[in-house]
Amino acid sequence: IPESGHKYYLQFSTEDYRTGEDAGNCLATVLYPKKKSPPVVSIKCSHTKDQQEIQEEDNRLYQRIRHQSKPITGNNIPDSYGNIEPALEPVWALAVAGSSSIMWEKSTETLGYFLAQVKSVRQWIRKDDFVEFDYTVLLHEIPTQEIISCHMRLTWLPGHPLKVKHFCAAESHGADQGSGAGSGSAAGPSAEKGANF
C-alpha cells in the first residue's frame, strides 16, 4: 500500500500449545507500517472450544497457582533436555502468553521471535486476587539466530486481560528496545506504552 506499508492476508489453523489439539481456524490481515511501529493486526477466529471450557481451563490454571504453599520460583524452564517440571507448567503457560505480546511488539517483516526458555521466574505475593510474576525470558530471533533476553512482569486474573510490562536487553543491530506495557488476551493484544518498571 503506497505510503503505508505492506499488507498481508493470512488464513491459518491454530492448536492448543499443551495438547496439540485443533483449536480453530483464523483469517487475519497484517499491515507492517513503513514507520517503525508494531504491525496492525485484524483477526477473526472460529474456535473449536467453547468460551465456558476456556474459562474453566483458565480457572484451573489460576487455582493451581493460588494454592501454592509458598511463592513459585524457578530457573531454566524447560531444562536442557526440554523437560518442564509439572509444578512449573502454570508459570510456563503464562510465560508463553506473556511473551507473545513482546514478540508481537518486536516482530517486523524480516524478524520473528520464539520463546526459547524461561531463565528465571519469581512470584510476587499480592493482597488482591491477581497473580503476579517477574520473568527473565530468552527469545530466539529468526533469521539472525540471536538470543534476546527480556525482563517481563506479568499480572493476571481470569476474566481480565493479561497485563505485561517488559524490557529487552539491547541487541547488536541497534533495534529500539523501548520498554512496553501492554495488556492482551488470546483475542488480540493491544500495546499500551508505559513507563519502565
Salt bridges, closest charged atoms under 4 A:
ASP16 OD2 - LYS49 NZ 2.90
GLU57 OE1 - ARG18 NH2 3.82
GLU57 OE2 - LYS49 NZ 2.90
GLU105 OE2 - HIS166 NE2 3.76
GLU105 OE2 - LYS193 NZ 2.92
GLU109 OE2 - HIS6 ND1 2.93
ASP128 OD2 - ARG126 NH2 2.72
ASP129 OD1 - ARG66 NH2 3.81
GLU132 OE1 - ARG126 NH1 2.46
GLU132 OE2 - ARG153 NE 3.55
ASP134 OD1 - HIS151 NE2 3.34
ASP134 OD1 - ARG153 NE 2.82
GLU141 OE1 - HIS173 NE2 2.97
GLU146 OE2 - HIS173 NE2 3.90
GLU171 OE2 - LYS106 NZ 2.85
GLU171 OE1 - HIS173 NE2 3.26
